[in-house]
Amino acid sequence: MKRLCWSKITSEVRIPEHKGNRDTLHFRSEIESDYLRIVKSASFRRLQDKTQVFPLDKSDFVRTRLTHSYEVSSIAKFIGRQVCSGIEAEKLECEEQLPNSQNVNEILNCAGLLHDIGNPPFGHFGETAIREWFRKNLDVLLFKGQALSHYLNERQQLDLKYFEGNAQALRITCKLHRLIGTNGMHLTSGVLDTIIKYPCTSETMYRNSLLPKEKRNLLHKKIGYFESESELYDKIKQNTGTTGCRNPLTYILEAADDTAYTFADLEDGYKKGLYTYEELSETIRNAEDEVGVRLLEEYRKEGIQLTEKREAGFSAYKHAVFTWLTRKQLYCISTISDAFLKNYEAIMNGTFASELIRECSEKKVIQGLKELAYRKVYMSSSILKLELMGNEIISFLLDRFVQALIPYDTDQPMSEIDEKYISLLSGNYLDNYHRTVRSIHEENERLYHRLLLAADFISGMTDSYAKMLYRELRGIG
């Protein structure tokens, strides 16, 4: 394929195209306008009431999806600055082809805020709950005497059975959120392309999952976009010149996300007493990071010296853990930037099929920290209870709303109960459904969009709203 070009990678073209107000463009770029559209949106604000890892509680310390998104945005911009500076310093591009550092950082800023906007309530397990529900029910529920799966093509079935928050993000930003008109937030192509983490369909993802593990393509690990957004996806890729590959800025966004949650979840986990100083030290030692072990011990001794000067409750061990995590994260960010520059030609030729974290010099330490977080944090009883609760709530809601949506907008009779459920659906989401199927007459296509409507409504809920609606519909006081 043709080598990627920075002026197209950071495309400010909107879909459909829109000429910005010349007066305002003197003061802000099109991408800066994207930032305002995002932070003003209800979809973004809802992230403050969505679980990152731990069940939401009254403690300001525990991160939500919103605070996590701000952290990812900050880290992505930091890496972006280092990368742009490195490209120029190492003369990896001629002067005419150098990336515009301001545009790169503005795109990463916006993409960091958006990267989790498609995730359902109750953490990543919310995605699992939606997938499992469709896997169990597409062959069981009936429409006109036939199983729902009878009406759906393979890709449509896989879209639902492997529901993915990354793909849902494209629906929210381009269709479901209403700003002006019917084009969602109407963001620039550079920003939209950056949040497309996996440039593949559900069919490609499924075929990839059947391969031996060592032959799988990391870029086809999950769904990048649903069939419903195929035309939009093609236009985005055409505008950015990244057809057939991932946008280079997506590698940075992915690394920023991994770096943010790995270190943040360990911070939150230590605060909640889920692992010890000694377990962190052992993890670092097992990763053969002798400098890291020494620094952790130095920070502990520093904490002991500070104990006499601090208020009651100050912990030398907590000081050591938090200081080490903060400084190690900063160092890892620099090595991620180095990894981007080291693999620059493969990235710009669209042939890089790895992750920056896997290619950076700190990969062994980061992997060790991820494993510690999995064992001690993600498998803790509070998180397991949250996941089980989330599954119960999401399954119940899908049971009710899908049942109501199966006969909706067809010649089939609807019960009064089903009509009441329909009346609870989001007006924006219903409008999007009717606008989408206006020119579609095939019954199977319309059914696919009704099932997406159910997923739209439930995945768009906050934790609190989902719990409240569940309790109200179950008649629980």
C-alpha positions in Angstrom: 0.0 0.0 0.0 1.0 3.6 -0.4 3.0 5.2 2.5 0.9 7.1 4.9 1.0 10.9 4.9 0.6 13.0 8.0 -1.4 15.7 6.4 -4.1 13.1 5.6 -3.7 11.1 8.9 -4.8 14.3 10.7 -7.6 15.0 8.3 -10.0 17.8 9.4 -12.6 16.7 6.9 -16.0 16.0 8.4 -18.6 13.4 7.1 -20.6 14.8 5.5 -18.2 17.6 4.6 -18.8 20.9 6.3 -17.1 24.3 5.9 -16.4 25.8 9.2 -17.3 29.3 10.2 -14.4 31.4 8.9 -14.7 33.8 11.8 -14.3 31.2 14.5 -11.5 29.3 12.5 -9.3 32.4 13.2 -9.4 31.4 16.9 -9.6 27.6 16.8 -9.0 24.7 14.4 -11.6 22.2 13.3 -10.1 19.7 15.7 -10.2 22.1 18.6 -13.9 22.5 17.8 -14.2 18.7 18.2 -12.9 19.0 21.8 -15.7 21.4 22.7 -18.3 19.1 21.0 -17.1 16.1 23.0 -16.9 17.7 26.5 -20.3 19.3 26.0 -22.0 16.0 25.1 -24.2 14.0 27.4 -22.5 10.9 26.2 -19.2 12.1 27.6 -20.7 13.3 30.8 -22.2 9.9 31.4 -18.7 8.5 31.9 -18.6 10.0 35.3 -21.2 7.4 36.4 -19.7 4.4 34.7 -17.3 2.0 36.4 -13.7 1.9 35.4 -12.7 -1.1 37.5 -14.0 -0.7 41.0 -17.7 -0.4 41.9 -18.6 3.3 42.1 -18.6 4.5 45.7 -18.5 7.8 47.6 -14.7 7.9 47.6 -13.2 10.5 45.3 -10.1 8.4 45.1 -11.6 5.6 43.0 -11.4 6.4 39.3 -14.5 6.4 37.0 -14.5 6.1 33.2 -14.5 9.9 33.1 -11.3 10.4 35.2 -9.7 7.5 33.3 -10.4 9.2 30.0 -8.8 12.4 31.1 -5.7 10.5 32.2 -5.5 8.7 28.8 -5.9 12.0 27.0 -3.1 13.5 29.0 -0.7 10.6 28.5 -1.5 10.4 24.7 -0.7 14.1 24.3 2.6 13.5 26.2 3.6 10.7 23.9 2.4 12.6 20.8 4.7 15.5 21.6 7.7 13.3 22.1 7.0 11.4 18.9 6.6 14.6 16.8 9.8 16.0 18.3 11.6 12.7 17.6 10.5 12.5 14.0 11.9 15.9 13.3 15.1 15.4 15.4 15.9 12.0 13.7 14.9 13.4 10.3 12.5 10.5 9.7 10.5 12.8 7.3 11.5 15.6 5.0 10.5 19.0 6.2 7.5 19.2 3.9 6.1 15.9 5.3 6.6 16.5 9.1 3.5 16.1 11.2 1.8 19.2 12.5 2.5 18.7 16.2 -0.5 20.9 17.3 -2.9 18.9 15.2 -1.5 15.6 16.3 -1.8 16.5 20.0 -5.3 18.0 19.5 -6.5 14.7 17.9 -4.9 12.6 20.6 -6.6 14.9 23.2 -10.0 14.3 21.7 -9.5 10.6 21.0 -8.3 10.0 24.6 -11.6 11.5 25.9 -13.6 9.4 23.4 -11.9 6.0 23.6 -14.3 4.5 26.2 -17.5 6.4 25.2 -19.0 3.2 23.7 -18.5 1.0 26.8 -21.6 -0.2 28.6 -22.2 0.1 32.3 -20.4 -2.1 34.9 -16.9 -2.1 33.3 -15.7 -4.3 30.5 -17.8 -7.1 31.8 -20.8 -5.2 30.6 -19.6 -6.0 27.1 -19.4 -9.7 28.0 -22.9 -9.7 29.4 -24.3 -8.2 26.1 -22.4 -10.7 24.0 -23.4 -13.7 26.1 -27.1 -12.6 26.0 -27.1 -12.5 22.2 -25.2 -15.8 21.9 -27.8 -17.5 24.1 -30.9 -15.9 22.6 -30.5 -15.4 18.8 -31.4 -19.0 18.2 -34.1 -19.1 20.8 -36.3 -16.0 20.4 -38.7 -16.1 17.5 -40.0 -13.6 15.0 -42.9 -14.9 12.8 -42.2 -18.4 13.8 -38.5 -18.4 13.0 -35.4 -17.9 15.2 -34.0 -14.4 15.1 -30.7 -15.9 13.7 -32.7 -17.0 10.6 -33.2 -13.4 9.6 -29.6 -12.2 10.2 -26.6 -12.8 7.9 -23.4 -14.0 9.4 -21.8 -10.6 9.9 -24.9 -9.2 11.6 -25.0 -12.2 14.0 -21.3 -11.8 14.8 -21.8 -8.0 15.4 -24.2 -8.9 18.2 -22.5 -12.0 19.5 -19.2 -10.2 19.8 -20.5 -6.8 20.7 -17.7 -4.4 21.2 -17.5 -1.0 22.9 -14.9 0.3 20.4 -17.4 -0.3 17.6 -20.2 1.2 19.6 -18.1 4.4 20.1 -18.4 5.0 16.3 -22.2 4.7 16.5 -22.4 7.1 19.4 -20.1 9.8 18.0 -21.6 9.6 14.4 -25.2 8.8 14.9 -26.7 8.4 18.4 -25.5 11.6 20.0 -27.4 14.6 18.7 -25.6 18.0 18.4 -26.9 19.7 15.3 -28.7 17.6 12.7 -28.4 13.9 12.3 -24.6 13.4 12.1 -23.9 12.8 15.8 -21.1 15.0 17.1 -20.0 15.5 13.5 -16.3 15.1 14.3 -13.3 15.3 12.0 -12.0 12.2 10.2 -8.7 12.3 12.0 -10.3 12.0 15.4 -12.8 9.3 14.3 -10.1 7.2 12.7 -7.9 7.4 15.8 -10.6 5.8 17.9 -11.0 2.9 15.5 -8.7 0.5 17.4 -9.3 -2.5 15.3 -9.6 -1.9 11.5 -11.7 -5.0 10.8 -15.2 -6.4 10.6 -16.8 -9.0 12.9 -16.2 -11.6 10.2 -12.5 -10.8 10.0 -12.3 -10.8 13.8 -14.0 -14.2 14.0 -11.8 -15.8 11.3 -8.8 -14.5 13.1 -9.9 -16.0 16.4 -10.0 -19.4 14.8 -6.3 -19.3 13.9 -3.6 -20.7 16.2 -2.7 -18.1 18.7 0.8 -17.5 17.3 -0.7 -16.7 13.9 -3.4 -14.3 15.0 -3.3 -10.6 14.0 -3.4 -8.3 17.0 -5.2 -5.7 14.9 -8.0 -8.1 14.3 -8.5 -9.1 17.9 -11.9 -7.4 18.3 -14.6 -5.7 16.1 -13.6 -2.3 14.8 -17.0 -1.3 13.4 -20.4 -2.9 12.9 -22.0 -3.5 9.5 -24.3 -0.6 10.2 -21.3 1.8 10.0 -19.5 0.2 7.0 -20.1 3.1 4.6 -19.0 5.6 7.3 -15.9 3.6 8.1 -14.9 3.5 4.4 -15.3 7.3 4.1 -13.2 7.9 7.2 -10.4 5.7 5.9 -10.5 7.3 2.5 -10.2 10.8 4.1 -7.2 9.8 6.3 -5.5 7.6 3.7 -5.4 4.6 6.1 -7.5 2.1 4.1 -6.5 -1.4 5.1 -4.5 -0.4 8.1 -4.6 1.3 11.5 -4.1 5.1 11.9 -0.6 5.6 13.4 -2.1 7.8 16.2 -4.2 4.8 17.3 -1.0 3.0 18.4 -0.3 6.0 20.6 -3.9 6.0 22.0 -3.8 2.3 22.7 -0.5 2.6 24.5 -1.8 5.6 26.5 -4.8 3.6 27.5 -2.8 0.5 28.6 -0.3 2.7 30.5 -3.1 4.7 32.2 -5.2 1.8 33.5 -2.2 -0.5 34.4 -0.7 2.0 36.8 -4.0 3.6 37.9 -5.6 0.3 38.8 -2.6 -0.7 40.8 -2.8 2.7 42.7 -6.5 2.1 43.4 -5.9 -1.5 44.3 -3.2 -0.6 46.8 -5.4 2.0 48.3 -8.1 -0.6 48.9 -5.5 -3.1 50.4 -5.7 -5.7 47.6 -1.9 -6.3 47.5 1.2 -5.4 49.5 4.4 -3.6 49.1 6.2 -6.9 49.2 4.1 -8.3 46.4 4.9 -5.3 44.2 8.6 -5.6 45.0 8.5 -9.3 44.1 6.7 -8.5 40.8 9.4 -6.0 39.9 12.2 -8.4 40.8 10.6 -11.2 38.7 10.6 -8.8 35.8 14.4 -8.5 36.3 14.1 -4.7 37.0 16.9 -4.5 39.6 16.9 -0.7 39.3 13.2 -0.7 40.0 13.6 -2.8 43.1 16.3 -0.6 44.4 14.2 2.6 43.8 11.2 1.1 45.5 13.2 0.4 48.6 14.7 3.9 48.5 11.3 5.4 48.3 10.3 3.3 51.4 13.3 4.6 53.3 12.4 8.1 52.2 8.8 7.5 53.5 10.2 6.4 56.9 12.1 9.7 57.2 9.0 11.6 56.2 6.8 9.8 58.7 7.9 12.0 61.7 7.0 15.1 59.7 3.6 14.0 58.4 0.2 13.7 60.0 -1.0 10.5 61.6 -1.9 7.9 59.1 1.0 8.7 56.7 2.4 5.4 55.4 6.0 4.9 54.3 4.9 1.9 52.3 2.1 3.8 50.5 4.5 6.6 49.8 6.9 4.1 48.3 4.3 2.4 46.1 2.7 5.5 44.8 6.0 7.3 44.2 7.4 4.3 42.3 4.2 3.8 40.2 4.2 7.5 39.3 7.8 7.7 38.2 7.8 4.3 36.5 4.8 5.4 34.5 6.6 8.5 33.3 9.6 6.4 32.3 7.5 3.9 30.5 5.8 6.7 28.5 9.2 7.7 27.2 10.1 4.2 26.1 6.8 3.9 24.3 7.6 7.0 22.3 11.0 5.4 21.5 9.2 2.3 20.3 7.1 4.4 17.9 10.2 6.0 16.4 12.0 2.6 16.2 9.1 1.1 14.3 8.3 4.3 12.4 8.7 2.9 8.8 6.5 -0.1 9.5 3.9 2.1 11.1 3.9 4.6 8.2 3.8 1.8 5.6 0.8 0.2 7.4 2.6 -3.1 8.1 3.2 -2.7 11.9 1.0 -5.4 13.5 2.1 -5.2 17.2 1.5 -2.9 20.1 4.0 -0.2 21.2 4.0 -1.6 24.8 5.1 -5.0 23.4 8.0 -3.4 21.6 9.2 -0.9 24.3 12.2 -1.6 26.6 9.9 -1.8 29.7 7.6 -4.5 28.2 8.6 -7.1 30.8 7.9 -4.8 33.7 4.6 -3.6 32.3 3.5 -7.2 31.6 4.4 -8.2 35.2 2.4 -5.2 36.5 -0.6 -6.3 34.4 -0.4 -9.8 35.8 -0.3 -8.4 39.3 -3.3 -6.3 38.7 -5.2 -9.2 37.2 -4.5 -11.6 40.1 -4.9 -9.1 43.0 -7.2 -6.4 41.7 -9.4 -7.6 38.9 -10.2 -11.0 40.6 -11.0 -9.3 44.0 -14.4 -10.2 45.4 -15.8 -6.6 45.1 -15.1 -6.6 41.3 -16.5 -10.1 40.8 -19.7 -9.1 42.6 -20.0 -6.1 40.4 -19.6 -8.2 37.3 -22.2 -10.7 38.5 -24.6 -7.9 39.4 -24.0 -6.2 36.0 -24.7 -9.5 34.2 -28.0 -9.9 36.1 -29.1 -6.4 35.4 -28.1 -6.3 31.7 -29.6 -9.7 31.0 -32.9 -8.7 32.6 -33.1 -5.5 30.6 -32.2 -7.2 27.3 -34.9 -9.8 28.0 -37.5 -7.1 28.3 -36.5 -4.6 25.7 -35.6 -7.1 22.9 -38.8 -8.9 23.4 -40.7 -5.6 22.9 -38.6 -4.6 19.9 -39.0 -7.9 18.0 -42.5 -7.0 16.7 -42.0 -3.2 16.9 -42.4 -1.3 13.6 -43.8 -4.5 11.8 -47.2 -5.9 10.9 -47.0 -8.1 14.0 -49.3 -7.4 17.0 -47.7 -5.8 20.1 -48.9 -6.3 23.6 -49.7 -3.3 25.8 -46.7 -4.2 28.0 -44.4 -4.2 25.0 -45.6 -0.8 24.0 -44.8 0.5 27.4 -41.3 -0.8 27.2 -40.9 0.9 23.8 -42.0 4.2 25.4 -39.0 4.0 27.8 -36.4 3.9 25.0 -34.3 7.0 24.2 -36.0 9.3 21.8 -32.6 10.0 20.0 -32.0 6.2 19.6 -35.6 5.7 18.3 -35.2 8.6 15.8 -31.9 7.1 14.6 -33.5 3.7 14.1 -36.4 5.2 12.0 -34.1 7.4 10.0 -31.8 4.4 9.3 -34.6 2.0 8.1 -36.6 4.6 6.2 -35.3 3.3 2.9 -34.9 -0.3 4.0 -37.7 -2.7 3.2 -36.1 -6.0 3.8 -37.4 -7.5 7.1 -34.0 -9.0 8.1 -32.2 -5.7 7.8 -34.8 -3.9 9.8 -34.7 -6.6 12.5 -30.9 -6.2 12.7 -31.3 -2.4 13.4 -33.9 -3.1 16.0 -31.6 -5.4 17.9 -28.8 -2.8 17.6 -31.3 -0.3 19.1 -31.7 -2.5 22.2 -27.9 -2.7 22.5 -27.6 1.1 22.0 -30.1 1.8 24.8 -28.6 -0.5 27.3 -25.0 0.1 26.6 -25.6 3.8 26.8 -26.9 3.6 30.4 -24.8 4.7 33.4 -24.3 2.2 36.2 -26.8 4.1 38.4 -29.5 4.4 35.8 -29.2 0.7 34.9 -29.5 -0.3 38.5 -32.4 2.1 39.1 -34.3 0.9 36.1 -33.8 -2.7 37.0 -35.1 -2.2 40.5 -38.1 -0.2 39.3 -39.1 -2.8 36.7 -38.6 -5.6 39.1 -40.7 -3.8 41.7 -37.9 -3.7 44.2 -38.2 -0.8 46.7 
